[in-house]
Amino acid sequence: MKAMKRSTLATLINATLFSAVAGTSFSTLAADEQAPGAKSNQLEVIQVTARKRVENAQEVPVAVSALQGDKLDAYSSAGMDVRFMNAKIPSLSIESSYGRTFPRFYVRGLGNTDFDLNASQPVSLVVDDVVQENAILKGFPVFDVERVEVLRGPQGTLFGRNTPAGLVKFDSVKPSQEFDGFSSVSYGTNNSIDFRGAVGGGLTENLSARVSVLWQGKDDYIDNRAPGFEQDDILGGYTDRAARIQFLYEKDDFSALLNYHVRNMEGTPIPFYANAIKAGSNELVDGFDADVVYHNAAAREFQVVDSQGASLKLEYDFANHTLTSITGWESAEVNSRGDIDGGYVGGPGVIPYQSESESGLPDHNQYTQELRLASNFVGDFNYQAGLFYFDESVTIENFGYDTLAGGTLNGYVNQQQDTKAWAVFGSVDYTFSDDLKVTAGLRYSDDDKDFVAVRKFVPADLSECNFDLMQCETDIIRTEDASDDHISWDLSATYKLTDDMNLYGRIANTFRAPSIQGRITFSDELTKADSETVTSYETGIKSDVLDGRGRVNATIFYYTMNDQQLTAVGGTTNTTSLLNADKTTGYGFELDTEWVLTDELNATFNLSYNNTELKDDSIAIAVPDRPTLTITDPMVDGNAIIDGNSLPHAPEWISNLTLRYSKELGDGEFFTYADVSYRSEINYFLYESVEFEGKALTEVGLRSGYAWSEGDYEYQVAVFARNLFDKQQSIGAIDFNNNTAMVNEGRFVGAEFKVNFF
């Protein structure tokens, strides 16, 4: 094992050194072949705000990738939700057991499989400068977005708690004085419709506005074939509506940006397929059809999401400083009810017991306030300093139903949590020379949670309940407090090796605040996990090559995490519990490249390798005792020892290739955009088994069309396909009730018409 790891690590170092040498060679070759000043068809400079300043991505000492323009449009085709980013960026994967909401993000193997509406994640999402803490908020549709940034590695100094793995950042298109807008509509598989539009411009000399809207819908297309419950087209559909309105006031050195956004989604959750994974393998059973389920509760399945929020960003430039205030409010409501066992009495296969449940978020409010002062000195020294406040209150309801009694309520748990956190932070940039720049950051965070869970009905032991009132004689009440403080820090340096090549190094430390799990429907005790802390080391190269026609960025990294928060789900019953692992290590590399191959052909190629390992021989996880399940971990008293396992939903390999071809044709341009994404095998749970190792997944997308201009209008017609070869396989599972699977979306084809106006 140790010899293998040394070999792997050596390979990573060699890969990075090769990138550096290749970058130098390409630059030298370009200088020899091209005349001075002959720079045509270069890659555009990507501006990012990874450090809360607008900077060239090639000069930032952070592993950051950006999606924008044609690539972003192509990936989000077909009415895709935020999961369209899965395996499209190095070391980033996204999954969900709810469907179009509650996405779970993983960066460099670090994430959280917990499906509880109160679950925290180690990857933070920031939309228009406001953190989206609850997982329901993270499912807000992506539309009229200027840029998506993915920051890999701890981001605890400037962005705060719950960022030990990294950060995903969305920036909407902002209002301006120039009138512009667009409208697009697409139609595709299963009568899917995707309409998007935006319009903006100046209202007065100082005030501008922009309105953005989204309407997506798909018909139900999944048939139910459970005996006695047969019904065509009962699941799989949705209607998702969202809007955003922004007002920007600018005068002299002052600006104020007001943002209000709202969403309503109605549909059904991701379907579960009972005994869909073949025993002794990770293949789907023979004859599997994703368009057919066998549910005895399909008629009662639904999912409704309502969310809204507002933010006010005030910015004042005076002398050599900029003062920024960002005030945010977010609120969400959700109810999602599903047939969790994925079957009926009698099949498919053996269903140990019926499970029908609902999770709800009837009340949620999040308030945030950031105040930041940044210097704009001309000299070698600059800094940022600020204060941050976070206040969240959440009420969660978990319902259990007796499927065999027609879906009558037989279990109810109410959870309430109040979280208050505050922080003070600072960051200093110093230029030692024309070639060497150093940044140091520090943040003190204080976090406090108050939690209470009340169980009203007890499905596990109805003998103690009053059957007339369906209420137990003694309700169970559990309370818990969790608090911690932490000093996060980072130190980074950038060294300009040549005019087109930067080397950087970074060391960073941060934490994820304590978590509480209160789903006591099937257990009497709630669980708590202490803070996890991570220290990360990385070094890399960022280079522009071939005289601006190519870009090669590469990073190698290593991190250690202490007291990692883990979620043990399922097992012998439908329970969820939190625990801390003593230590987790991870290492790998990331390669992010772009190329102008010819005047008509552009390409990108990204690759990442992530090795994660849990190191705690004291953790034993309850696993199902099923003849259909092949556990490969050592077993002690019916429990699996997970020491040495990789983290769940942490693929070792992620790669992505895109090609864009364009050709002038008539009065316009013909274009074709193709992408191939790959992620290697993953484990669904903390323990390892043959059946619950997700197979490697490769998906191909294609978009082809014609664009032309007439006056102040630009038109585009396109046809597109996602998952072109209709590759379907399990991407998640429910373990407590036999080999119940979730599968990826099948092939989607459609056509789109878009017009931009100025």
N, C-alpha and C positions, 0 to 999 in steps of 0.2 A: 504493500500500500504506500509506504513512504517513498520507495523508489519510483513508483508510478507518478506520485505527486511532484517529485522533483523534476521528472521528465516533462510533465505537463507544464509546470511553471517555467521551465527552460524554454519550452516551445512558445509560450506567451511572450517571454522577453525577446526571443528571436523574431517573433512576428512584428513586434513593435520596432525593433532595430531595423528590420527589413523595410518597414514603412518609412522610417527616417531616411535610410539609404536610398530607397526608391524615390522619395520626394526630392532629395538632393540631385539624384541622377536625372529625373524628369526636368527639373528646373534648369540644369546645365544643358541638357539636350535642347530645350526650348530656346535658350539663349543663343545656342549655336545655329539653330535652324531658322529663327525668325529675326527679321531686321528690327533694330531698336524702334520702339513705339508702335510696332505692328501688332496691335491688340484688338482682335475682332472676335465677336461672339464669346465674350468671357462670361464666367459664372457671376451672378449677382452677389454683391456683398450682403450677407445676412446680418441684420441688426437684431439683437436680443436684449432683454431686460433681466437677465439671470441674476444680476447684482443690483437690481433696482435703479440702474442707470442704463441709458441707451448706449450699447457698445457693439463693436464688431465681434461676432461670435468667435472669430479666429484669434482674438486677443484676450479672451476671457479664460482664466485658469479654472474652468469648470467643464466637466464632460457634459456638453449640451448639444442636443439635436433639435432642429426646427422643421416643422411642416408648414407649407404655405403654397399659395398659387395653385398650379395645375395638379400637383401631387395631392394636395389636400382635397381638391374637388373630386379627383378620381377615387380616392379612398372612401370618401363619404357618399359616393353614389349609392343608389338603390335604397334610399331611406334608412341607411345604417345609423345605429346609435353609436355612443362613444366607443364601443368595442371595435369599431373599424380600425383603431390604432393598434390592435393586438398584433405583435410580431412585425410591425412596420418600422419600428425604431429599435436600435440595439438595446438589449437587456430589458425591454418593456413587454409585459404581457398583461392582458386584461380578461377577466371572466366574470360570469354572474350566474347564480342559481335562481334569480328572479326573472331574468329576461332583459327587457329594455331599461330597467332601472336597477339601482343598487350594484353598480360595477365595482369590482375588486381589482385594484392595481397592484402589480408586482414589478419591482425594479431590482436588478441584480439578484434575483431569487427571493427577495424579502417582500412579504405581503401578509395578508390575513385571510384565511378561508372562512372565518366566522360569518354566518348568515344572519346573526341577530341585528335588529335595527339600531342597537346601541353600540355595535362593534366599532372600534377605532382601527385605523389603518396606518402603516408606517410610510405610506406614500401620500403626500398631501396634494390636493387639487386647489389651485388658485385661479379664479375667474375674474378678470377685470380688477385685479389687485385685492380681491376679497377671498379669504380662505373658505372653502366649502367642506366643513368638518363631517357632517353626517353623510353616510353613504348614499342616501336618497338624493341629496343635493348634487352629488357627483354624476348623476345620470341625466342632468339637464342637456337637451339636444345641442348639437354643435352646428351653428348656422351663422352666416355673415361674420365669420371669424377671420381676422387678418393673419394670425399666426398662432401656432401651437409650439410651445417649447417644452422639452423634457430634460430636466436637470437630474443627472444621475449622481448618486452618492449623497451623504448627509448635507442638509441645507438648513441647519438649525440656528445659524447666527442671524441671518437677515429674515428668514421666514418662520423660524420658531419650532415649537414642539411638534411631535408626530411627523417628522421628516427624516428619520434615520436612513430610509432607503432612497429618498429623492423627492422630486416635485414635478408635477405636470401643471403647466401654466397656459391658460387660454386668454388671448387678447382679442376682443371684438373690434370690428371696424368702427372707428370713432367719427363723430360728426366733423364737418369742415365747412368752410365758406363756399366751396365749389359744389355745384349741384351735380349729383350723380346718383345712380341706383342700378338695380338689376331685377329681373324677374325670371324665374325658371320653373318649369314643370316637367315631371317625368312620369312615365307609366310603365309598369312592369309586371312581373310574375304575381299571380294571385290577386290581380286587380289592384296592385299597389300604386299609390299616387304620392308623389313628393313635390310639394309646391313650396318655393322659397322666394322671398322678395325683400328688397330694401330700397329706401329712398332717403336722401339727405341733402342738406344744403343750408345756406344762410337764411335766417329769418330776419335779422337786422344786421347792422354793421358789426355788432359784437356777439350776436347770438346765432348759433347754428344748431341743427337738430338732425337726428337720424332715426328712422323707424324700420325695424326688421321683423319679419314674420316667417313662421314655418307652419306648414300643415302636412302631416304625413298620415297615411292610412293604408291598411291592408285588410282584405276580407279574411274571415275565418276559412281555413282550408283543411283542417285536420278532422278526419272522421272518427267517431267513437264506435267501436264494434264490440263493446262489452255486452254479453247477452242480457236482454231486458233493458238496456240503456242505449240502444243503437240510435245514432243521430249523425247526419252528415254535416260537415262544415261547422263544427262547434267550437274549435280552439284555433289558436294561432294568429288571430287578427288583432288589430289595434287601431286607434285613432290618437295621434299625438299632435298637440297644438302648442305653439310657444310664440312669444312675442317679446321684443325688447325696444324700448324707446329711450333715447339719450338726448340730453340738452347740454351744449357746451358754450359757456360764456367766457370770452377772452377780451381783456382790455389791459393795455400797457403790460405790466409784469404780473398780472393776476389772471388765473383761470379757474373755472368751476365746472366740473363735469357731473351731471346727475344721470343716474342709470336706474331704470326700473324694468324688471323682467318678470314674466309669468309663464307658467306651464300647466297644461291639463292633459293627462294621458289616460285613456280608458282602453282596456284590452284584457288579455288573459296572460297568465304567467308562462314561463318556459315549461313545456310539457315534460313529465317524467314517464319513462318507459320501463315497466316492471320486467325483471329478468331479461333485459335486452343484451347483457354481456354474457357471452358464452363461457360456461364454467371451464376452468383450466386454460383460459386464454384471455386476451383483451380484445378479441374480435366481437362484432355484433353478431347476434344469432342469425342463423340462416333464414332468409326470407324477411329480414327486418325491413319495415316500411315506416319511415318517419312521418308519413301523412296519415297514419292510423294509430290510435291509442285504444286501450281497453280499460277505461275508467268507469267506476260506478258513482263518481261524484263530478263528472265533467260538466254537468248542467249548472253546478254551483260555483265553478271556478271563475274568478275575475281578478282584475288588478286595476286600481284607480290611483293616480298620483296627481296631487295638486301642490304646486309650489310657487312661491313668489319672493321677490327680494328687491332691495333698493340699495344704492350706494351713492355717496357724495364725496367726490375727490376735489379738494381745494389745494391750489398750488400758488405760491407767491415767490417770485424771484426778486431778491433785493441784494444789491451790491454783489458780494461773492458767495451768496448762499441761496439755497432753495428750501423753503418750508413747505412740507406736504402734510395734509391731513386727509385720512381716508376713513369714512364712517360707513359701516355696512350693517344691513339687516337681512336675514334670510329666514324663511319659514317654509315648512313642508308638511303635507299630510299624505298618508298612503294607507291603502288596504289591499292586501294580496292574499287570496285564498286558493289553495290548490289541493289536488289529490296526490299526496306525497308518496304513497305506496305505489302509485302508478298502475294499479291493477284493480281487480274485482275479486269477489269470493269465488275461487276456482281457477284463477289464472290472471295473466299468463304465467305458467309455472306455479310454484308454491309461494303464496303470500302469507307470511307468518301472522301478521295482523294488519288490520286496516288503519290507515293514518290519513286523516283529513284535518288540515289546520289553516289558520289565518293569522297573519301578522299585521298589526295596524299601528300607525303613528298619528293619533288624533290631534296631538298638540306638540308643536315644535317651534322654538324661536331661538335665533342666534344673533347676537349683537357683537360687533367688533369695532374697535377704534385703534387706529395707528396714527402716531404723530412722529414725523421724521424730519430732521434737519440735515441737509447735505451741502457740503462746500463745493464751490466751483472755482478753486484757485487755479491760476495759470502755472504755478510753480510745481515742485516735485511732490508736495504733500496735499492730500485731500482726505476727507473723512465723511462718515455718516453716523448719526446717533439718533436714537428714537425710543419711544414708549409704545407698548402694545397692550390692549385689554381685550379679553374674550369672555363672553357670558352666554351660556347656552342652557336652556331648559327643555327637557324632552319627556313626553309621556308615551309609553309603548304598551300596546295590548296584544297579548297572544291568546288565541282561541283554539280549543280543541273540539272536534265534532265527532259524534257517533254516526259514522257513515251508514251502518246497517240499520239505524233507526231513522234514516232519511235526512241525516245531517243535523240532528239536534245537538245543541250545545252541551258539552259535558266537561269542559275545562276552560278556565280563564285565569290569566295572570296579568296584573297591572304593574308596570315598572315606571318609576319616576326618577329622573336624575337631573341634578343641577350642577353645572360645571362653571367654575370661575377660574380664570388664569390671567396672569399679567406678566409682563417682561420688560426689561430695559436692555437695549442692545447698542452696539457700536462697531464700526468697521473703519480701518485706517488703510489708505493706499500710499505707498511711498516709492518714488522713482529713484533708485540708486544711481542709475546711469541710463544712457539712451537704450541700452539693451536689457537691463534688469529692473523689474517692477515687483514689489512685494505687497501682499495684502494680509492683514491680520484682523480677525473679528472675535467678538466676545458677546455673550448674551446670558443674562440671568433670567430664569423662568421659574414661576411659582404656580402650581396647579393644585386645584382642590375640587373633589367630587363628593356630593351627598346623594346617596342612593337608597331607595326603598322599593321592595317588591311585595305584592300582596297576591296570594293565590285564593281565589274565591271558590272554584270548584276543583275537585280532585278526581280526574279520570282513572287514576291508578287504583283507587280503592273506594268504590261507590257505596260500600257497606256503611261507611261513616257519614253518608250524606242523607239529607231529607229529600226523598224522591219527588215529593210534591213541589217543593221549592227549588229543587236541583241545587241546593246549597249545603255545603258541609257545616256540621255543627261548630267546628273550630277552624276558622280561616288561618292560614299560615302567613305571617308577616316577617320579612327579613330586611334588615337594614345594614348598610355598610358605608363607611367613609374611606376615601382614598386621597392622599395628598402627598406631594413631593415637590422638591425644587431641584434645579440642576443648572450648572454653568456649562453652556455649550461654547465651543471655540473652533476656530479654523485658522490655518496658516497656509498661504499659497504664494507661489512665485512664478513669474513668466520671464523667460529669457529668449530674446530675439537672436536666433542663430544666424539667420539671413533675413533679407527684406521680406521674404515670402514664407519663412518658417519660424514658428515659435515652439519652444519647449516649455512645459509647465509641470509643476509638482504641487500636490495639495495634501494636507493632513487635516482631518476634521473629526470632531466629536459632538454628538448630540444624543437626545433621548426621545422615547415615546412615553407619554404620561401613563400612570397606572390605569388599568381597565377593570371593569366590573361586569360580570355576566350573571344576569338575573332571570334566565328562562327556567323557572322552577316548576313548570308544568308537570314534569316527570321526576323531579327530585325535590328534596326538602331543603337543600342548602344551595345558596349562591356561591360563586367562586370569584376570586380576585387575583389579578396578576400585578406584580410590582412593576415599576418602571424598567424598561430595557434601555441599555446604553450601547452605543456603537462607536468605535474608532476606526476610521478609514484612511488608507494610504493609497494614493494614486499618482501616476506620472504619465505624461503623454506628449504627443506632438500634434501640432496643427499647422498644416502646410498648404499653400496654394502653389500648384505646379503647372507645367506646360504654359507658362506665361498667362496664368489666370483661366486656363481652359480645364483645369482639374483641381481637385481638392482632396487631400488625404489627411484625415484625423484619426489618431489611434491612441488608445489608453490601456494601461494595465493597472489593476487595482487589487488590493487585499484588505479585508476588514475582519475585525473580531467583534462579536456582539455578546455582551454579558446579560444574563437574565432575560433572554428573548421571550416575549409573550407568544405563547402558542395556544391554539384552540383545538381541543379534542372533541370531535363531533361523532355522533352516531354510536357505534359500538353495539352493545347488546340492546340498547333502547334509544329512542330519539332524544338524546340529551346533548348538551353542549357545556363544556367546562373549560376554564382558563387555567393555565399553568405557566411557570417560568422554567426555561431550560438553562442549565448552568452556563453553557457557552456554545456559540455558533460561529463558524468561520466560513468565509467565502473569498474566492479569488477568481480572476478571469481577465479577459481583454475585450475591447470594443474597437471595431474598425468602421469608420463612417466616411464614405467617399462619394464624390460627384465628378462627372466627366462630360465635357463637350467633345464627343467623338468626331463629329463632322458638323458642318453648318446646319445640317438637318436632323442630326441624331444626338440626343443627350441620354446619359445613363447615370444611375446611382447604384452603388453596391454597399450594403451594410452587413456586418457580421459581428456576433458577440458570442463569447463563451463564458459560462458561469458555473463554478463548482461550489456547492454549498454542503456543509456537513454539520449535523447536530452532534454535540459532545456532552452527553449526560447519561451515564449508565444507570441512574436511579429512576428514570421515567419508564413506567410501564403503562401502555395504553390498552383500554378495553377494546376488544375486537369482536365482531359477530361470530357466533358459533354456527356456521352454515356449511353444509356440504358443497355448496356452490362456490365457496371462497377458498383460495389457496394463499395462505399467509406465508411470506418468505422470511420474516423476521424471527429471531429467537423468541420462544414463548416460555413464560413463567406463570404458572397458575392461571392459564387462560388469557394472560395479557401479553402484548407484544412489546419487546424491548426495542426502542427506536434509536438507541445510541449508534451513531455512524450513518444514519439515514440522511438523504438530501431533503431539503425543505419541500413541502407540497406546492404544486403549481409553479415549480422552478425549473424550467427547461435548461439544459446545459447549453444548447445551441439555438440561436435565433439568427436568421438571415433574411435579407430582402433585396431583390433586384428589380429595378425599374428601367424601362426604355421608353423614350418619347421620340417619335419620328414625325417631322412636319415637312410639308412640301407645298410651295406656292402652286396654286391650281386655279386658273381663271382669275377672277377678281378677289379670290380669298385664299384660304389655306386649308389643306387637308392635314389631319393629324391622327396619330394612333398612339395610345398610351397603354403599356402593358406592365404588370407587376406580378412578381412571384414572391410569396412569403412562406417561410418555413420555421417551424419550431420543433425541437426534438421531443422525446418522450417526457412525460411528467407523472408524478405520483399525485393522486387525488387527496390522499390523507397522510397523516403523520406516519402511520405504519405502511409497510410495503406489502403488496400482494400482486399476484399475476393478473387478476381481473381488473384491479383498480390502478394499473399503470396505463395512462393514456398514451395511445400510439402517437408517433410523430405525425404532424399535420402540415400538409402543403396545400396552399390555396393560390389560385391564379385569377387575376383580374384583367379585364380588357376594356378599353374605352376608345372609340374611334368616331371621328366626325369631321365636320366642315365648318369653318368660321369665316365670316366676311363682314364688311363694314359698309354702311350707307349713311352718309351725313353724320349725325350725332349718335348713331346707333351701331352697336356691334352685335351680330347675331351668331348663334352657334346651334347646330343640330348634332346630336351624337347618339350612338347606340353603345350599350355597355353590358358587361356581364361580370358578376362576382361569383367566386367559386366555380369557375368555368367548367371544370371537369366533374362537377357534382360529387366531390369527395365528402362523404358523410361518415362520421364515426363518433364514438363517445368522447365528450369533452369534460364530463363531470359525472358524479354518481351520488346515490344515496345508499349508504352501506348497511343500515340497520334492518333493512327489509328486503334482503336478497339483492341481486345484482341490478338494481334500478339505475338507469342511465339518463343523462341529458346528452343531446347530440348537437352538432353545429348546424348552421343554416345550410340548406341545399343550394343548388344553382339558382341564381337570380339573373334574369335578362330584362332589359328595358330600353327605352328611348327617351331622350330629353331634348327640350327646346329651351334656349336661354337667350335673353336679350339684355345687353348693358346699354345704359343711356347716360348722356353727359349734358 
